[in-house]
Amino acid sequence: MADTLVAGRPVTAAPQVPRSVRLAAHAAALTLVPSGLWRIAIALGWDSGFTDEFLRPGNLPGAGSFYLIGLSLLAEALGLLTLGLVHRWGEEFPHWVPALGGRRIPVMAAVIPASLGAALVTLITVTGAFAWNDADNMGAAGSPEGGHYWLMTACYLPLLAWGPLLAVVAAAYYRRRRRGH
């Protein structure tokens, strides 16, 4: 095992990562949790206030539940990749990976997807925030109102921080890894 032991426990964090960058990476991953939990609750049959054909309570749980849960899991998995930018597994392939185990990950192989992801997520979430109440969004007939509306809004609001946090962590990763070469 390539991890260093401190007080008998493996250290998996990458060296020289400032605490603020570690916190930003964890915050980025956590921004997806509220909306994911909201979707999973709907998938399990919670009445979210939607009355449209797909999301109304009578249809869920059902076939649409797989989509809602799958989307939540995929989004969180993508968010958790941010942690690789502050941990050793984001700098070196784990030893169990066939043919690549133990090799250094090229800096740009992490920076390019992280930067593109940050830009895309920022574009999508900011555009979505400006269109949140449009007639084809939360202003549509059958969308939640009152407390359901505000709960959904509160659950999706943290997503606005995902892109900028990912950008900060990706830039710090780039600077740290380039300094190391």
N, C-alpha and C positions, 0 to 999 in steps of 0.2 A: 504494500500500500504506500503511495507516494505522499499521503497526508502527514503533516507534522503532528506530533502528540504534545499537547499542553495539558498539564494536570490530568494525564491519563485519557484525555479525550481527543479525537482527531480534529484538526483545524482545517476546515474546508474553505474558509474565506481566502480570497486572493490577497497577497501581501500589498501593503501600501494603499489600501482603499480607504479614503477618508470616511469617517462616521456619517457625515452628511450625505455622501453618495450612497452608502449602504442603506440609509433611511429612505432616500429617494427611490432606490430600487424596490425596497419592500413596499413603500407607499404605492408605486406604480402597479405592482401586482395586486394590491388590496383595492385599487379603484374599481376593479371589475366585480368584486364580491357582492355589493348591494344589488346591482342589476341582475346578476346571476341568481341570487337567492329569490329575487322577485319573480323571475321567469320560472324557476323550479317550483315555487309556491303555486303559480298558475298551473303548471304541468301536473301538479298533484291534486288539483281541483279547487284551489282557493279562488273565491270570487273577487277578481281584481277590478270589477266595475265595467269591464268590456261587455258589450252586448252584441258585437258583430258576430258573424257566422263562425269564424275560426276560434276566437278566444273566449267566447261566452262559456260560463261555468258548466252548462249541460254537456259540452263537448269534451271536457277534460276532467279527469284523466282520460286519455284516449290516444289515438295515433299521433296527434299533434304534440303530445307530451314528449315523444322521442326527439322531435325537432327542438323544442324549447330546452330540454335538458342537454342535448348534444351541443347546441349553440352556447349554452352557459359553460359547459366543460371545455369546449374549444377555446372560447374567449379567455377563460382562466388559464388554460395551458399556455396560450400565447403570452399572457401577462406574466406568468411564472418564468418564462424564458429571460425576462429582464434580470432575474437573479443570477443568471449565468455571467452577466457583465460585472459582477462583484464577487464571484466565487471561482475557485480553481477549475471547476468543470467548464467554465466559459473561456479558459485559457489553454487547457490541455484536455485532449480526449480521455475519458475514463479508460482504465486498463482493460475493461471487459469488452470494449468496442473492437470487433475483429479488424485486423490490418492497420487500424489507426490508433489503437490504445496506447496512451503515453506520449503521443506526438503533440506538439504545440499547435493550437488552432491559429491559422493566419489571422492577423489583426483585422484585415478588411473583410474576412469571411463572417465576422460578427458585426463589424461596424456598419457595413452597407445595408444588410437587412434590418438592423436596429434603427438606423437613420431613416430608411425608407418607411419602415413601420411607424416611427414617430411622426413623420410628415403626413402619412396617410391617415393615421388615427386622429391627429389634430384636425386635419381637413374635414374628415367625416363627422367628428363630434362637434366642432364649431358650426359647421353647416347645419347639422341636425339641431343644434340649440337655437339657431336663428329661425329654423322652420318648425320648431316644436309645436306651435299652436296653429299651424296651417291647416287648411281644410282637408288635406290628405294625410294628416298626421293626428295629433291629439285634438285638433278641432273637428275631426270627422265625426259623423253620426256613429254612435256605438262605442265611442271612446270613453274612458273613465271620467267621472266628474267628481267635484267635491274632494273629500278625504282621499279617495282612491287616486284621483288626479295628482294630488300633492304628494302622496306616498310614492307613486311611480316617478314623478319628477325628482324627488329626493334620492331615489335609488339610482337614477340615471345621471344625476348631476356630477358625481365623482369622476365619471368617464372623461369629463373635460380636462382633468389633470393628467390622464394617462399618457397622452402624446408628449406634452412638455416634460414630464418626469422621465419618460423613456429617452428623450433627446438629451437631457442633462446627464443621465447615466451613460449613454452611448458616447457622448463627448468625453466624459471622464475616463471611460474605458480606453478610448483612442489615445488620449494624452498619456495615460499610465503605461499602456503597452508600447507606445512609440518611444517613450523614455527608456524603457527596459531594453531596447535593441541597440 
